[in-house]
Amino acid sequence: CFNQVQAQILDYSYKHYGKEDGLPSNTIYASLQDKSGYLWLGTEKGLVRFDGYSYKVYTHPKMTGQSVSDLHIDGYGRVWCQNFIGQHFYVFQDSLYFPSQFKTAGFYTPIVIDKRNNIYSSSDSSIYVFNASLKQIDSFSVGMQLVAPFLFDDKYTFTSDQALARYHHKKVEAINTYLQLNPNNARSYSFKIGSNIYTYSKPSSNACLYQIYPKHQQIPLNFKLGSAIILTVSVTNDSLVWLNTTDGVFLLNNKLEPVAVSQPLFKGYSISGVIQDKNGAYWVSTLGKGLLYIPQLNATQYRVPQELFSRTCLYKNGQILVGGNSGFLHSLSASASGLNTVIKLKVKQQVSALLFDSTNNTLLVASGSLSIFKDNKHLGFVNAA
């Protein structure tokens, strides 16, 4: 019998929300959901509240620059955001407020809010701590500009290229030291899965992630990013990891392995983030193409003979096209029970590449020669040089 490999494909539908539906801007930098079920969006046109039907934009006369991101909700239900010059704002009782006691750094400086509702903001190389009444209670210097601090074990935590550190009992202490060589002009950004901390480089098409706590190791991705650059990483329910890039989103499990073949999802979209709402649905934010709503995400698993499975690509109607060395191309889909033969190749050689051009409805197959198909019919081929 043939050796078999497991192939898993995703079954999902989505709804698009854009300017044509009343969304103030198709460029969305961040999103979150509050306890009342409202969806909050940090957009190019300001902070937006969405109730599923209509949008409300929040503005302030002292706001210099409308684009906002860095969304948070504190224990009092205040929704926080900031613009890209570092001005911080919050919504309380349906009005937008500007806390002038927060220093404006002149650049994007994410805040962190702990369980006691203490708020940590940064400016240059210093951190300022405010209590829930927005009164400053502490400040400290870290000697470097902080790019992406986060909350870990309810403590203000941050990374450099050499160390993981935290603010604890009015002092900064190292948690772990490591060495991560970033490409030129790239910086480290962090994300958490359970009690593990990982980093990635940005901007970079480096196809590696790094675990930095509790141990340090490089984690090569066993798929190609191509020319895509990682923009952000979203983690939903500590089980799905969304690698959001300039050319779609790659979906991984909590072991950082692809959950399905033929990724990315939403190829051609710049994905800025993903959240999961109270009903288990997913909201995908994009830069320039609005908001995508996925009500349900299912995976179907197949066992495929290894000789049939060397290259895959997304094909028509949500199908996955599979090629190996059998001389045929087969399709997988969530609605079908198994493999379906769709194309017989002219030459029985190992398939080295598959590419479907949905715009022109043409399929390119590299298998000793470059063959061109349309509507499953062979149009011609060019011998490989």
C-alpha positions as CSV (number, residue, x, y, z in Angstrom):
1,C,0.0,0.0,0.0
2,F,1.0,3.6,-0.5
3,N,2.6,5.7,2.3
4,Q,0.0,8.3,3.3
5,V,0.3,11.9,4.5
6,Q,-2.4,13.9,6.3
7,A,-3.8,16.9,4.5
8,Q,-6.1,19.3,6.2
9,I,-8.2,22.0,4.5
10,L,-10.2,24.9,5.9
11,D,-13.9,25.4,5.3
12,Y,-15.2,28.9,5.9
13,S,-17.2,31.7,4.4
14,Y,-16.9,35.4,5.2
15,K,-18.7,38.6,4.9
16,H,-17.0,41.8,3.8
17,Y,-17.7,45.2,5.4
18,G,-16.3,48.3,3.7
19,K,-16.9,51.9,2.9
20,E,-19.8,50.9,0.7
21,D,-21.5,49.6,3.9
22,G,-20.8,52.8,5.8
23,L,-17.4,51.9,7.3
24,P,-15.6,55.3,7.6
25,S,-12.3,53.8,6.3
26,N,-11.2,50.6,4.7
27,T,-7.9,50.8,6.5
28,I,-8.2,49.3,10.0
29,Y,-5.1,49.1,12.2
30,A,-6.7,47.3,15.3
31,S,-9.9,45.9,16.7
32,L,-11.5,44.6,19.9
33,Q,-14.8,43.8,21.4
34,D,-16.2,45.2,24.7
35,K,-18.5,43.5,27.3
36,S,-21.6,44.9,25.6
37,G,-20.6,43.3,22.3
38,Y,-19.7,46.5,20.5
39,L,-16.8,46.1,18.0
40,W,-14.2,48.9,18.3
41,L,-12.0,49.7,15.3
42,G,-8.8,51.8,15.1
43,T,-9.0,53.2,11.6
44,E,-7.4,55.7,9.3
45,K,-10.4,58.1,10.1
46,G,-10.3,57.7,13.8
47,L,-11.8,55.5,16.5
48,V,-15.0,53.7,15.3
49,R,-17.7,51.8,17.2
50,F,-19.6,49.2,15.3
51,D,-22.9,47.6,16.5
52,G,-23.3,45.3,13.6
53,Y,-25.4,47.7,11.7
54,S,-24.1,51.3,12.0
55,Y,-20.8,53.1,12.8
56,K,-20.0,55.9,15.2
57,V,-16.8,57.9,14.9
58,Y,-15.2,59.4,18.0
59,T,-13.1,62.6,17.6
60,H,-11.5,65.2,19.9
61,P,-10.5,68.8,19.1
62,K,-6.9,68.2,20.4
63,M,-6.4,65.2,18.2
64,T,-3.4,65.7,15.9
65,G,-3.7,63.0,13.3
66,Q,-6.9,60.9,12.9
67,S,-5.3,57.5,12.4
68,V,-5.5,55.5,15.6
69,S,-4.4,52.0,16.9
70,D,-3.3,50.4,20.1
71,L,-6.8,49.6,21.4
72,H,-7.4,48.5,25.0
73,I,-10.3,48.2,27.5
74,D,-9.6,48.8,31.2
75,G,-11.5,47.5,34.2
76,Y,-13.8,50.6,34.2
77,G,-14.9,49.9,30.6
78,R,-12.9,52.8,29.2
79,V,-11.7,52.1,25.6
80,W,-8.2,53.4,25.0
81,C,-6.5,54.3,21.7
82,Q,-3.7,56.4,20.4
83,N,-2.7,58.1,17.2
84,F,0.6,57.7,15.4
85,I,2.3,60.7,17.1
86,G,1.7,59.2,20.5
87,Q,-1.4,61.0,21.8
88,H,-3.5,58.8,24.0
89,F,-7.3,59.0,24.2
90,Y,-10.1,57.1,25.9
91,V,-13.9,56.7,25.6
92,F,-16.0,57.0,28.7
93,Q,-19.7,57.4,28.9
94,D,-19.8,57.7,25.1
95,S,-17.4,60.7,24.9
96,L,-13.7,60.8,23.9
97,Y,-11.3,62.3,26.4
98,F,-7.7,63.4,26.1
99,P,-5.6,62.9,29.3
100,S,-3.1,65.7,29.0
101,Q,-1.0,64.3,31.8
102,F,0.1,61.5,29.4
103,K,3.3,62.7,27.6
104,T,3.1,62.8,23.8
105,A,6.2,61.1,22.5
106,G,5.9,62.2,18.9
107,F,5.8,58.6,17.8
108,Y,3.7,55.5,18.4
109,T,4.2,54.2,22.0
110,P,1.8,51.4,23.0
111,I,0.4,51.4,26.5
112,V,-0.1,48.4,28.9
113,I,-2.9,48.1,31.4
114,D,-2.5,45.6,34.3
115,K,-5.2,43.9,36.5
116,R,-5.1,46.8,39.0
117,N,-5.9,49.2,36.1
118,N,-2.5,50.8,36.4
119,I,-1.6,52.2,33.0
120,Y,2.0,52.2,31.7
121,S,2.9,54.7,28.9
122,S,6.3,55.4,27.5
123,S,8.1,58.4,26.0
124,D,11.6,58.3,24.7
125,S,13.4,55.8,27.0
126,S,11.2,56.4,30.1
127,I,8.1,54.6,31.4
128,Y,5.3,56.4,33.3
129,V,2.9,54.6,35.5
130,F,-0.6,56.0,36.2
131,N,-3.3,54.6,38.6
132,A,-6.9,54.1,37.7
133,S,-7.6,57.8,38.5
134,L,-5.0,58.7,35.9
135,K,-2.6,60.1,38.5
136,Q,1.1,59.4,37.9
137,I,2.4,57.1,40.6
138,D,5.9,56.2,39.3
139,S,8.4,56.6,36.4
140,F,11.5,54.8,35.5
141,S,14.2,54.9,32.7
142,V,15.1,51.8,30.6
143,G,17.7,53.5,28.5
144,M,16.0,52.5,25.2
145,Q,12.9,53.3,23.1
146,L,10.3,50.6,23.8
147,V,8.6,49.4,20.7
148,A,6.2,46.6,21.8
149,P,5.7,46.2,25.5
150,F,3.1,43.7,26.8
151,L,1.6,42.3,30.0
152,F,3.0,39.0,31.2
153,D,2.2,37.5,34.6
154,D,0.4,40.8,35.2
155,K,3.7,42.7,34.9
156,Y,4.9,45.3,32.4
157,T,7.3,43.3,30.1
158,F,9.4,44.3,27.1
159,T,12.2,43.0,24.9
160,S,15.3,44.2,23.3
161,D,17.5,42.2,20.9
162,Q,19.4,40.7,23.8
163,A,17.0,40.4,26.8
164,L,13.5,39.9,28.1
165,A,12.9,42.3,31.1
166,R,10.0,43.4,33.3
167,Y,9.1,46.2,35.7
168,H,8.5,44.8,39.2
169,H,8.5,46.4,42.6
170,K,9.6,49.8,41.2
171,K,12.6,48.3,39.4
172,V,13.5,46.7,36.1
173,E,14.8,43.2,36.2
174,A,16.0,40.8,33.5
175,I,13.9,37.6,33.1
176,N,15.9,35.9,30.4
177,T,18.8,36.8,28.1
178,Y,19.0,35.7,24.5
179,L,20.6,36.6,21.2
180,Q,18.4,37.3,18.2
181,L,20.0,38.8,15.1
182,N,17.5,41.0,13.4
183,P,17.8,42.1,9.8
184,N,18.9,45.7,9.3
185,N,16.4,48.3,10.5
186,A,14.2,45.5,11.9
187,R,12.9,45.3,15.5
188,S,11.6,42.5,17.7
189,Y,7.9,42.3,18.4
190,S,6.4,39.8,20.9
191,F,3.3,37.6,21.3
192,K,2.2,35.0,23.9
193,I,0.8,31.5,23.7
194,G,-0.1,30.4,27.2
195,S,3.0,30.8,29.4
196,N,5.4,31.0,26.4
197,I,6.7,34.2,24.8
198,Y,7.8,34.4,21.2
199,T,9.2,37.2,19.0
200,Y,9.4,38.0,15.3
201,S,11.3,40.6,13.3
202,K,9.6,43.6,11.7
203,P,9.9,44.7,9.0
204,S,11.3,41.5,7.6
205,S,10.3,38.6,5.4
206,N,12.5,36.4,7.6
207,A,10.7,33.1,7.8
208,C,11.6,32.4,11.4
209,L,10.0,32.9,14.8
210,Y,11.8,32.8,18.1
211,Q,10.8,31.4,21.5
212,I,12.4,33.5,24.2
213,Y,10.6,32.3,27.3
214,P,10.9,30.0,29.2
215,K,13.6,28.8,26.9
216,H,15.3,30.3,23.8
217,Q,15.1,28.6,20.4
218,Q,14.7,29.5,16.8
219,I,11.6,28.2,15.1
220,P,11.9,28.0,11.3
221,L,8.5,28.1,9.5
222,N,8.1,25.0,7.4
223,F,6.4,27.0,4.6
224,K,7.4,29.9,2.5
225,L,6.4,33.5,3.1
226,G,7.5,34.5,-0.4
227,S,7.7,38.3,-0.7
228,A,5.2,38.7,2.2
229,I,6.2,40.6,5.3
230,I,4.8,39.8,8.8
231,L,2.8,42.8,10.0
232,T,1.4,41.4,13.3
233,V,0.7,38.1,15.0
234,S,-2.7,37.5,16.6
235,V,-3.5,34.6,19.0
236,T,-7.1,33.5,19.6
237,N,-8.1,31.4,22.5
238,D,-4.4,30.3,23.0
239,S,-5.0,27.7,20.2
240,L,-4.8,29.5,16.8
241,V,-2.0,31.7,15.8
242,W,-2.7,34.1,12.9
243,L,0.5,35.2,11.1
244,N,-0.8,38.5,9.5
245,T,1.2,39.5,6.5
246,T,1.2,41.9,3.6
247,D,-0.1,39.1,1.4
248,G,-2.7,37.3,3.4
249,V,-2.8,35.4,6.7
250,F,-1.1,32.1,7.6
251,L,-3.0,30.1,10.2
252,L,-1.0,28.0,12.7
253,N,-1.7,25.8,15.7
254,N,-0.3,26.6,19.2
255,K,2.8,24.5,18.2
256,L,3.3,27.0,15.3
257,E,2.6,24.4,12.7
258,P,0.3,25.2,9.7
259,V,-3.3,24.0,10.4
260,A,-4.1,23.5,6.7
261,V,-2.5,23.2,3.2
262,S,-2.5,25.9,0.6
263,Q,-2.2,29.0,2.7
264,P,-2.3,31.9,3.0
265,L,-6.0,32.8,3.5
266,F,-7.0,36.1,1.8
267,K,-4.0,36.2,-0.4
268,G,-3.5,39.7,-1.8
269,Y,-4.8,41.4,1.4
270,S,-2.6,43.2,3.9
271,I,-3.9,41.8,7.2
272,S,-3.4,44.0,10.3
273,G,-5.0,41.7,13.0
274,V,-7.6,39.1,13.9
275,I,-9.9,38.9,17.0
276,Q,-12.4,36.2,18.1
277,D,-15.7,37.6,19.4
278,K,-17.9,36.2,22.2
279,N,-19.8,34.0,19.7
280,G,-16.6,32.4,18.5
281,A,-16.6,34.2,15.1
282,Y,-13.5,35.9,13.7
283,W,-13.0,39.5,12.6
284,V,-10.1,40.1,10.3
285,S,-8.8,43.7,9.9
286,T,-7.1,44.8,6.7
287,L,-5.2,47.7,5.4
288,G,-7.2,49.1,2.6
289,K,-9.8,46.4,2.1
290,G,-12.1,46.8,5.1
291,L,-13.3,44.3,7.6
292,L,-13.8,40.6,7.1
293,Y,-16.2,38.5,9.2
294,I,-15.8,34.7,9.5
295,P,-18.8,33.3,11.4
296,Q,-17.2,29.8,11.6
297,L,-13.9,28.1,10.8
298,N,-13.9,24.4,10.3
299,A,-11.1,22.0,9.2
300,T,-11.5,18.7,7.3
301,Q,-8.7,16.2,7.4
302,Y,-7.8,13.7,4.7
303,R,-5.2,11.0,4.3
304,V,-3.6,11.3,0.9
305,P,-1.2,8.8,-0.8
306,Q,2.3,10.4,-0.6
307,E,3.0,10.0,-4.3
308,L,0.0,12.3,-5.0
309,F,1.1,15.0,-2.6
310,S,4.1,17.2,-3.3
311,R,2.6,20.6,-4.3
312,T,-0.8,22.3,-3.5
313,C,-2.5,25.5,-4.5
314,L,-5.9,27.1,-4.0
315,Y,-8.2,26.4,-6.9
316,K,-11.7,27.2,-8.0
317,N,-14.7,27.3,-5.5
318,G,-12.5,26.8,-2.4
319,Q,-10.9,23.6,-3.8
320,I,-7.4,22.6,-3.0
321,L,-5.4,21.3,-6.0
322,V,-2.9,18.5,-5.2
323,G,-0.1,17.4,-7.4
324,G,2.6,14.7,-7.0
325,N,4.2,12.2,-9.4
326,S,1.1,10.2,-10.5
327,G,0.6,12.2,-13.7
328,F,-2.7,13.6,-12.5
329,L,-3.9,16.6,-10.5
330,H,-6.5,16.0,-7.8
331,S,-8.8,18.3,-5.9
332,L,-9.8,18.3,-2.2
333,S,-12.7,20.3,-0.8
334,A,-14.5,20.4,2.5
335,S,-17.7,19.4,0.7
336,A,-16.3,16.3,-1.0
337,S,-15.5,13.0,0.7
338,G,-12.1,12.5,-0.8
339,L,-9.8,13.1,-3.8
340,N,-11.3,13.9,-7.2
341,T,-9.2,13.6,-10.3
342,V,-9.6,16.8,-12.3
343,I,-6.6,17.0,-14.8
344,K,-4.5,14.5,-16.5
345,L,-1.0,15.8,-17.2
346,K,0.8,15.3,-20.5
347,V,4.0,14.0,-18.7
348,K,4.2,11.8,-15.7
349,Q,6.8,13.6,-13.7
350,Q,7.0,15.1,-10.2
351,V,5.0,18.3,-9.9
352,S,7.4,21.0,-8.7
353,A,5.0,24.0,-8.7
354,L,1.3,24.9,-9.0
355,L,-0.2,28.4,-9.5
356,F,-3.8,29.3,-10.2
357,D,-4.4,32.7,-11.6
358,S,-8.0,33.5,-10.6
359,T,-8.2,36.7,-12.6
360,N,-7.6,34.9,-15.9
361,N,-8.9,31.5,-14.7
362,T,-5.6,29.8,-15.8
363,L,-3.6,27.2,-14.0
364,L,0.2,26.9,-14.4
365,V,1.8,23.5,-13.7
366,A,5.6,22.9,-13.6
367,S,6.3,19.2,-14.2
368,G,9.4,18.9,-16.4
369,S,7.8,21.5,-18.5
370,L,5.5,24.5,-17.8
371,S,1.9,23.6,-18.8
372,I,-1.0,26.0,-19.0
373,F,-4.5,24.9,-18.4
374,K,-7.9,26.7,-18.5
375,D,-11.2,25.1,-17.4
376,N,-9.2,21.9,-16.8
377,K,-8.1,21.8,-20.5
378,H,-4.5,21.9,-21.7
379,L,-3.7,25.0,-23.7
380,G,0.0,24.4,-24.3
381,F,3.3,24.2,-22.6
382,V,6.8,25.6,-22.8
383,N,9.8,23.3,-22.2
384,A,11.8,24.3,-19.1
385,A,15.1,26.0,-19.9
